[in-house]
Amino acid sequence: MRQIAPLLAALAGVFLGLLAGAVLILLSGADPVAAYLAMFQGAFGGRRALMETVLKTTPLLLMGLGLTVAFRGQVWNIGGEGQYLMGALAGAVVGLGLQATLPPALVIPLMLLAGLVGGALWAAVAAFLKLRFQINEIISTLMLNYIAEYWLLYLVRVPLKDPESFLPQSAQLARSVRLPTLGDTRIHVGFLIALALVPLVYLLLWKTPLGFRIRAIGASQTVARYAGMSVSRGIVFALLFSGALAGLTGIMEVSALHTRLKAGILGGYGFSGILVALLGRLHPVGVLVAALFFAALTIGAQTMHSVYGLPMALAQVIQGLVVLFVLAADALARRWMMTR
């Protein structure tokens, strides 16, 4: 019973969250069962619907995996939005600068690498502030989000602005340097990269000394220090790793979907990734399931909106309710196991 208690708690939390969402749908004047069926149909009912759900799953999965590593070490990186933007900026600048001189086979990997580095460097600012001045990473990463956002808005209005456009946006990435798609779908290779990272993050956290150090730091920094572990190195790695994946997410979204830097490329993935990591119980496989679930809610909400006139924001409310109930059920399950 102890082994399956966490799973049962998670399932109970999801059920209660959906039940609470059903109450809100009912109060909005719609049939909850029919609305949920429409949501499911919108997310999985057909090739196009499934394709859009997979597209939405990709950034959620990448963000969730990076934050899983950080949160396992009790490093509360709330700066995914800023790291996403800086990765998108770094990767796009590399792509725009090299697309006319180097072959796409070189430009695309360099763009992705620049995205990784851009996100990691932005997270490194928070790591420096924490270790040098003991500034809480929640505050620093949150503030860095706003700096990154307004920095990007300035760049696309002045130095990086496309001279042929009246809108505040950069020049467009050439079609040859955009992420390749799978067959005749809109699903890009970023989805395969995200899937490949699921087992890699699992191996990192549970099969390597570095992963053991991160989990030990998360359990107790004091004990980790007494055991001779470098807490500062663990914190730096956790922040840089999560920042790198956020930056990778940013350049993937720009390269595959937006094709240029502009306002509105964020998509809220930084904060949604936090919910995905928490709902996935900070386990890579759980994060994969949570990312798919959140993507289905978001895409399905469009159908629910068009059929029943329910607000799109209702999907975000349901997401929050599910996470809230899952965390509450998990806390109750832990308390129950401690009494046994």
C-alpha positions in Angstrom: 0.0 0.0 0.0 2.9 2.4 0.8 4.3 1.9 -2.7 1.1 2.8 -4.5 -0.1 5.5 -2.1 1.6 8.4 -4.0 0.1 7.2 -7.3 -3.4 6.9 -5.7 -3.0 10.4 -4.2 -2.0 11.9 -7.6 -5.0 10.2 -9.3 -7.3 11.4 -6.5 -6.0 14.9 -6.9 -6.6 14.9 -10.6 -10.1 13.6 -10.2 -10.9 16.2 -7.5 -9.4 19.0 -9.7 -11.5 17.9 -12.6 -14.6 17.6 -10.4 -14.0 21.2 -9.1 -13.7 22.3 -12.7 -17.0 20.6 -13.5 -18.6 22.6 -10.8 -17.3 25.8 -12.4 -18.5 24.7 -15.9 -21.9 24.0 -14.4 -22.0 27.4 -12.8 -21.2 28.9 -16.2 -24.4 27.3 -17.6 -22.9 24.4 -19.5 -23.1 20.6 -19.2 -19.8 19.5 -17.5 -19.8 16.0 -19.1 -20.5 17.4 -22.6 -17.9 20.2 -22.1 -15.2 17.7 -21.0 -16.1 15.5 -24.0 -15.7 18.5 -26.3 -12.4 19.3 -24.6 -11.1 15.7 -25.2 -12.3 15.8 -28.8 -10.5 19.1 -29.4 -7.3 17.7 -28.0 -7.3 14.2 -29.4 -10.1 13.9 -31.9 -8.3 13.8 -35.2 -4.9 14.2 -36.8 -4.9 18.0 -36.6 -6.0 18.1 -32.9 -3.4 15.5 -31.9 -0.7 17.5 -33.8 -1.6 20.7 -32.0 -1.5 18.9 -28.6 1.9 17.4 -29.3 3.2 20.9 -30.3 1.9 22.3 -27.0 3.4 19.4 -25.1 6.9 20.0 -26.3 7.7 23.3 -24.6 5.8 22.3 -21.4 7.9 19.1 -21.2 11.2 20.8 -21.7 10.4 23.5 -19.1 9.1 20.9 -16.7 12.2 18.7 -17.0 14.5 21.6 -16.3 12.6 22.7 -13.3 12.4 19.1 -12.0 16.2 19.1 -11.6 16.1 22.5 -9.9 13.2 21.7 -7.6 14.8 18.4 -6.6 17.6 20.4 -5.2 15.2 22.8 -3.5 16.4 25.5 -5.9 13.3 27.5 -6.7 13.9 28.8 -10.2 10.9 31.0 -11.0 12.8 32.7 -13.9 11.9 30.3 -16.7 10.2 33.1 -18.6 13.3 35.3 -18.7 15.6 32.3 -19.5 13.2 31.3 -22.3 13.4 34.8 -23.8 17.2 35.1 -23.5 17.6 31.6 -25.1 15.3 32.7 -27.9 17.2 35.9 -28.3 20.7 34.3 -28.4 19.6 31.6 -30.8 17.8 33.9 -33.1 20.7 36.3 -33.3 23.0 33.4 -34.2 20.6 32.2 -36.8 20.0 35.6 -38.4 23.8 36.3 -38.4 24.9 33.0 -39.9 22.0 31.9 -42.1 23.5 33.6 -45.2 27.0 32.3 -44.8 26.9 28.8 -43.3 24.9 25.7 -44.4 21.7 24.9 -42.4 23.3 21.7 -41.1 25.7 23.9 -39.1 23.4 26.9 -38.3 20.6 24.9 -36.7 22.8 23.1 -34.1 24.6 26.4 -33.4 21.2 28.1 -32.9 20.2 25.4 -30.4 23.5 25.6 -28.6 23.2 29.4 -28.4 19.7 29.0 -26.9 21.1 26.6 -24.3 23.9 29.0 -23.4 21.7 32.1 -23.4 19.2 30.5 -20.9 22.0 29.1 -18.7 23.8 32.5 -18.6 20.7 34.3 -17.5 20.1 31.7 -14.8 23.8 32.1 -13.8 23.0 35.7 -12.8 20.6 34.4 -10.2 23.1 31.8 -9.1 25.8 34.5 -8.6 23.4 36.7 -6.6 22.4 33.8 -4.3 25.9 32.6 -3.6 27.6 36.0 -3.4 25.0 38.1 -1.7 22.6 35.4 -0.4 19.7 36.9 -2.4 16.8 34.4 -2.6 16.5 32.9 -6.1 12.8 33.3 -6.1 13.1 37.1 -5.9 16.1 37.3 -8.3 14.8 35.0 -11.0 11.4 36.7 -10.9 12.9 40.1 -11.3 15.1 38.9 -14.1 12.0 37.8 -16.0 10.9 41.5 -16.3 14.4 42.6 -17.3 14.6 40.0 -20.1 11.1 40.9 -21.3 11.7 44.6 -21.6 15.2 44.1 -23.0 13.7 42.0 -25.8 11.0 44.6 -26.5 13.7 47.2 -26.8 15.8 45.2 -29.2 13.0 44.4 -31.6 12.1 48.1 -31.7 15.5 49.5 -32.3 18.7 47.5 -33.1 17.1 44.2 -34.2 14.0 45.7 -35.9 13.3 44.5 -39.4 13.7 47.6 -41.6 11.1 46.2 -44.0 8.4 45.9 -41.3 6.3 48.5 -39.5 5.9 46.1 -36.6 8.4 45.8 -33.7 9.9 42.5 -34.8 13.2 41.1 -36.1 13.9 39.9 -39.6 12.6 36.4 -40.3 14.7 33.3 -40.0 15.2 31.7 -43.4 13.1 28.6 -44.0 16.3 26.5 -44.4 17.4 27.2 -40.8 14.0 26.5 -39.1 13.7 23.3 -37.1 12.8 20.4 -39.4 9.3 18.9 -39.1 8.3 15.3 -39.0 6.8 14.4 -42.4 4.0 16.6 -43.5 3.0 17.6 -39.9 3.8 20.8 -37.9 5.5 18.7 -35.2 9.2 19.5 -35.2 12.2 17.6 -34.1 12.1 19.5 -30.8 9.5 17.0 -29.7 11.9 14.1 -30.2 14.6 16.0 -28.3 12.2 16.6 -25.4 11.3 12.9 -25.4 14.9 11.9 -25.4 15.6 14.1 -22.4 13.0 12.2 -20.3 15.2 9.1 -19.7 18.4 11.3 -19.7 17.0 13.4 -16.8 16.0 10.3 -15.0 19.5 8.8 -15.3 21.0 12.2 -14.3 18.9 12.4 -11.1 18.9 8.7 -10.0 22.0 7.1 -11.6 24.8 9.6 -11.3 26.8 11.0 -8.3 25.7 14.5 -9.4 22.1 13.6 -9.3 22.5 12.1 -5.9 24.2 15.3 -4.7 21.3 17.4 -6.0 18.7 15.2 -4.3 20.8 15.2 -1.1 21.0 19.0 -1.1 17.2 19.1 -1.6 16.7 16.8 1.4 19.0 18.8 3.7 21.7 21.2 2.9 23.2 20.8 6.4 23.5 17.0 6.0 24.9 17.4 2.5 27.6 19.7 3.9 28.5 17.3 6.7 28.8 14.6 4.0 31.4 16.7 2.2 29.2 17.7 -0.7 29.6 21.1 -2.3 26.2 22.7 -1.9 27.1 25.7 -3.9 28.1 23.6 -6.9 24.8 21.7 -6.7 22.8 25.0 -6.6 24.8 26.4 -9.6 24.2 23.3 -11.6 20.5 23.1 -10.8 20.0 26.7 -11.9 22.1 26.5 -15.0 20.5 23.2 -16.1 17.0 24.5 -15.7 18.0 27.8 -17.4 19.6 25.9 -20.3 16.5 23.9 -21.0 14.3 27.0 -20.8 16.6 28.7 -23.3 16.5 25.7 -25.5 12.7 25.8 -25.4 12.8 29.5 -26.4 14.8 29.1 -29.5 12.9 26.0 -30.5 9.6 27.9 -30.4 11.1 30.8 -32.3 12.7 28.7 -34.9 9.9 26.3 -35.5 6.8 28.4 -35.0 7.3 32.2 -34.6 10.2 32.3 -37.1 11.3 35.7 -35.7 11.7 37.7 -32.5 8.7 39.8 -31.5 6.5 40.5 -28.6 4.2 37.7 -27.6 6.6 34.8 -28.2 6.5 33.8 -24.5 3.3 31.7 -24.2 3.5 31.6 -20.4 5.6 28.4 -20.5 7.8 29.6 -17.6 5.0 29.5 -15.1 3.2 26.6 -16.7 6.4 24.6 -16.5 6.3 25.0 -12.7 2.8 23.5 -12.6 3.9 20.7 -14.9 6.9 19.9 -12.7 4.8 19.9 -9.5 2.0 17.8 -11.0 4.5 15.4 -12.3 5.8 15.0 -8.8 9.3 16.0 -9.9 9.8 12.8 -11.8 10.6 12.8 -15.5 8.0 10.3 -16.5 5.4 12.1 -14.4 6.4 15.4 -16.0 5.8 13.9 -19.4 2.3 12.8 -18.4 1.6 16.2 -16.8 2.9 18.1 -19.9 0.6 16.1 -22.1 -2.3 16.6 -19.7 -1.8 20.4 -19.6 -1.4 20.6 -23.3 -4.6 18.7 -23.8 -6.5 21.0 -21.5 -5.1 24.1 -23.3 -5.9 22.8 -26.8 -9.2 21.2 -25.8 -10.3 24.5 -24.2 -10.4 26.1 -27.6 -13.1 23.6 -28.7 -14.9 24.0 -25.4 -14.9 27.7 -26.0 -16.2 27.6 -29.6 -18.9 25.0 -28.8 -20.2 26.2 -25.4 -18.8 29.8 -25.2 -16.8 29.0 -22.1 -13.9 31.3 -21.4 -10.4 30.0 -22.5 -9.0 31.0 -19.1 -11.1 28.2 -17.6 -8.5 25.7 -18.7 -5.9 27.5 -16.7 -8.2 27.5 -13.7 -8.7 23.8 -14.0 -4.9 23.3 -14.3 -4.4 25.2 -11.1 -7.1 23.3 -9.3 -5.6 19.9 -10.4 -2.2 20.9 -9.1 -3.7 22.2 -5.8 -5.6 19.0 -5.2 -2.7 16.8 -6.2 -0.4 18.6 -3.7 -3.0 18.4 -1.0 -3.6 14.7 -1.6 0.1 14.1 -1.6 0.5 15.8 1.8 -2.4 13.8 3.3 -0.9 10.6 1.9 2.5 11.4 3.4 0.9 12.1 6.8 -1.1 8.9 6.6 2.1 6.9 5.8 3.9 8.5 8.8 1.2 7.2 11.1 1.5 3.6 9.9 
